[in-house]
Amino acid sequence: MKRHRLATGILGIVGTFVLLVAWTLIAKSRTAPVEPVSPAAASAADLRIKEAKIEEDTGGVRWRLTADQVLIFDAEGRTALRNISVQVFERDRTWNISGEEGDLFQATKNLEIRKNVVVTSNDGLKLETSVLRWQAAEKRLWSDAPVRLSRDGATAEGTALDVRTADGAMTLTGRVRTTFNGGNQ
């Protein structure tokens, strides 16, 4: 008799456990999936936008910025961006810039793009770095992170980059290493 009660008790516990697991699985399958929140989104953003496009025309240069996620922080005057793509259209050249995250500073229109930054131009120039900054007032593109430039089989690597677009001056600094592989002539 005691064995029969013990078996019935164990069966009751197992049955309750199975019902509890089944109920949990059903409840979880009926809830809406939630998009993972990045650390920046966990903070107090004033506005969150998914899949945004910003376009502007300044001084004969037109640019278009797209991002998968935009978080606007009004008090800081900063817009955080995720999965960024920027297209810059000049009279004789176009540029495509991409990176995983960045910040657009609203008052100055300065832009910082971080993580796997790649810049390509329609004339074959490619720039790779981990961070790239644009200072709008000075028309200055710069990085204090290692940079790799390549075009037509030639590469140049340095520890920092400074480009003054107003006068076309470019400076690659640090231990600069160049390689020429005899590309297209």
Sequence and secondary structure as in RCSB ss.txt:
>XXXX:A:sequence
MKRHRLATGILGIVGTFVLLVAWTLIAKSRTAPVEPVSPAAASAADLRIKEAKIEEDTGGVRWRLTADQVLIFDA
EGRTALRNISVQVFERDRTWNISGEEGDLFQATKNLEIRKNVVVTSNDGLKLETSVLRWQAAEKRLWSDAPVRLS
RDGATAEGTALDVRTADGAMTLTGRVRTTFNGGNQ
>XXXX:A:secstr
 HHHHHHHHHHHHHHHHHHHHHHHHHHHHHS       HHHHS  SEEEEEEEEEEEETTEEEEEEEEEEEEETT
TTEEEEEEEEEEEE SS EEEEEEEEEEEETTTTEEEEEEEEEEEETTS EEEEEEEEEETTTTEEEESS EEEE
ETTEEEEESEEEEETTTTEEEEESS EEEE     
